[in-house]
């Protein structure tokens, strides 16, 4: 037996047609990150969707990812590990808990006293050439006596609810030459960073997928009609792909990383994910080491 015969789970069908299943993954008996899908098992037992006629139904596996989220390759159901939700106190500058029910994010605890950025403080790497003081909610702060830029993350999970833009997470970019360059509060899975730009506000269906925060701010100028979506690394995770599918409706995508080989790896992840069904066009911007922000600064 690959899973318990009796288990409790909750099912949610979103307006977009996705089937979410909440259950405790520790109830599943599995081999590595694979087990039989309880939804497929139920359909086989009640004969729905032709499952009773398929003797090979039990060969289709539910693939789990890092004990957080999984997806059945047969029925397409998305599985979320049922955990107790954590409520966080308000942190620093209008920070609240992440509203997405599928993921618990643990914010780092620090006492931040932020002030508006000045042009001088933006001059590192010539970013004052295209970023204005306070743009995208960025502010100046000190963190353990190090000068830093406070970068809030828009709460895109609330974008359709006619609410003022809120924040659910933040990062700090230090202004000195010491390591580490960034402070990232403890988090179970990296979210996406999307600056509060015009394309984002008008819900454009075109996007450019990039690596870092300042690549995304540069892309608000390079590609003003596209939503710049930063994956905060050199690959896109299954969780980030889920966020893209859940909260955005992208039909046209550019992928622009430092090197073409990295872009090709991200492209492969995208086209082998459910969001590929919504894409009419997807292209790579060729690069031999110059990222989007460096490209913008070279033109200014």
N, C-alpha and C positions, 0 to 999 in steps of 0.2 A: 504494500500500500504506500502510495506517495504522499497522501495527505489524510487527515483525520476524516472519518465518515460524517461526523457532526461538528459543525463550526458555525459561529455567528458572524454575519457580515451585513453591511448596509450597502444598498445600491442607490446610485444617483444617476439620472439621465439628464444631461445638460441640454439646453435649447439648441445647441449646435450638433446634437446627436451623439455625443460621447457618452460612454457607459463607464462610470466610475464605481469601483468596488472598494469599500473600506473594510479591512479586517486586520486582525493581529497576525503578522507574519510568523510569529513564534508558534502559531497553531499548525503551520504547514510542515509536514515532513518532506524533506527535499534532499536532492543530491546536488550539492553546490548551490548554485543560484537557479536551479530548475526544479519544477514540480508539475504535477497535473493541475490543470485549471479547474477550480470548483464550479465555475459557470458552465464550462463545457461538459463536466460530469453531470450537472443538473439537467442540461439540455438533452444529454444522451438518455438519462433516466426517464424524462417525460416525453421524449420523442419530438421535441420542437426543432425547427430549422433543419430537419432531415438527419439529425445527429444519431438517431436510433438505427439508421440504415448504414452508418459508417463504422465498420469494425476497427478502423485505425484511429478513432477519435482520441484514444489515450496516448497516442504518439506525439500529439501536439503539446508543446510545453509552454507553461507559464514561466517567463524569464524575469527574474527579480534582479533589481539593481541596487546594490549597497544597502539592503534591508530598509529601503525607503519607498521605492516605487517600482512597479513592474508592469509588464504588458503581455497579454496572451497573443501569440502569433496566429492563432486560429480564429478566435472570436473577436479579437481586437479590444477586449475589455482592459481598462487601465486600473491597476491595483495600487492602493495607497495603504501603507502601514498605519493601522489605527493606534494612535498614541494620545496621551493626555496633552491637551493644548496648554501652552504656557503663556501667561499674561505678563507683560513687561511694564515697568514703570516708565513714564515719559523721560526721555533722555535728551539732555542738551537743548538743541534748537528744533523744536517741533517734531521730534522723532516719536513715532508710535510703533506698535507691534505690526508685523506683516499680516495683512488681512487674508491672505490666501489660505484656505483651510487644509490644503494638501501638504503643507510644509511648516514645520516649526523652526523658526529662526531665533537663535540666541544672540542678542545684542551684547557687545562688549560694554562693560561698565566703566565710564570715565566721566569726569566732570568737565564739560566743555564750556568755555566762555568765548563765544564767537563774536567777531566784528566784521564789518564789510571789508572786502578786499580792496587794496589800493593798487594803483598802476605799478608802483615800485615792487610790490610783492608778487606781481604777476610777470615780472621781467625774466624770471628764470626760463631758459630756453626760448626767450622772445615771445612768450605766450601773450604778452600785452599787445602784440600786433593784431590780434583778432578777438581776444576775450576782454570784455568790459568788467569793471568792478562789480561784484555781486551777481554776475550773469550765471544763470542756471542754478541759483541758490548757493553758489560757492562763497565761502567766507574764510576769513583768516582766524586762526586759533593757535594756541600754544598747547602742546601735549608733552608732558614731562620735559619742559623747558626747550622743546624743539619747535621752531616755527613750522606751521603746516597750513595747507588748504583743506578746509572742511568741505566735503563733497556729498550732498544728500542725494538719495535715490528716490525718484518719483514712484509713488504707489500706483502703478499702472493697473492693479487689480480693481481700483475704484474709478477707473477712467470713464465708465459708462453710467455713472450714478450722479452726474451733475453736481459734484462736490468740488470745493477748492482743492487744488493739488496738494496731497500730503506726502510724507516721506516715511519709508519703512526701514531704511538701512542707511549706512553712510560709510565712507572711507576717508582716510586722511592721506594727503600727498605732502611729504616733508619737503621743505625748501632748501635744506642744506645738502651737502654731498655725502652724508653718512648713510650707512645701512641700518635698518631697511628703509627703502624709499617710501613704502606705503604702510599704513596701519589699517588692517581689516579686522573688525570685530568678529569674534567667533561665530561661525555660521555653519549649519549642517550641509547646505548645498548652495553653491554660488548662484545668485540671481542674475538677471540681466540689468545693464545700465542703459537707460534711455534718457537723454537730456530733454528738458521741457521746451521743445522747439516748435516751430510752426507746423511742420509736417506731422509731428506727434499729436498736436492739438486738433488738427483737422482730420485725423485718423486716415492718413495716407495708406494706400495699399501697396506702396513701393517702399523698399527698405534697403539699407546697406549694412552688411554684417561685418563688424570689425573687432579688433582685439581689445583695445583699452579705452578708458574714459576720455582721454584727451584726443584720441582718434575720433571718437564720436562727436566731440564738440567741433573738431575741425570739419567733419563731414556735414555739419549744419550749414557750412559755407560751400564746400565742394559739391554737395548734392542736396540743395535746399528743398527739393520735392520728395526726398526720401527720409524715412525714419531711420536714424542711425542707432544701431543696436549693438552694444558692446558685450562680448561674452567673457571679458576679464581673464583672458588666457589664450592659448594657442589651439584650443579645441572647444567644441560645443558639447555640453553634457546632455544626457537624456532628459534631465530635469529642465534645463533651459529650452530644449526643444518642446517639452510639454507646455512651458510658459508661453512660448511663441504661438503654439496652436490654440491655447486656451484664451489668450487675451489680445491677439492680433490677427488680422485677416490679410496676410501678405500674399499678393499675387505675382509680384515682380521683385526679384532679389539680386543684389550685387554682393559679392564676397571679396573683401579687400584686406588681406593681411600682409605682413612684411615680405613674405616669400611665397611664390606661387605654390610650392609644395605644401605649405601650411593651408593655403586657401583650398587646395585640392582635397586635403583631408577633411576640412570642414564641409566642403561640397558633398563629399561622399556620405557624411553623417546626415546631412539635410535630405538628400535624395532618397536615403533609405529609412526615412522617418515618415510618420503620418502627415506632416505638413506638406510633403511633396505633392499630395493630391490637390492642394489649393494653388500651387505655383504654376503660372503660365509661362514664366521665363526666369531663368537663373543663370548668371554669368559670373566669371572671375575677372577681377582687375589684375592684370599681370604686374608683378613687382619683384625687384631683385634686391630687396633689403630696405627700401624706403617705405615707411608706414604713411598713412593718410595725413597725419599732422605734419610730418617732415615734408611731405609733398606740398602741403598748403604753405608752410613757412618759406619754402624755396621759391614760391610764386609771389610772395608779398614784398 
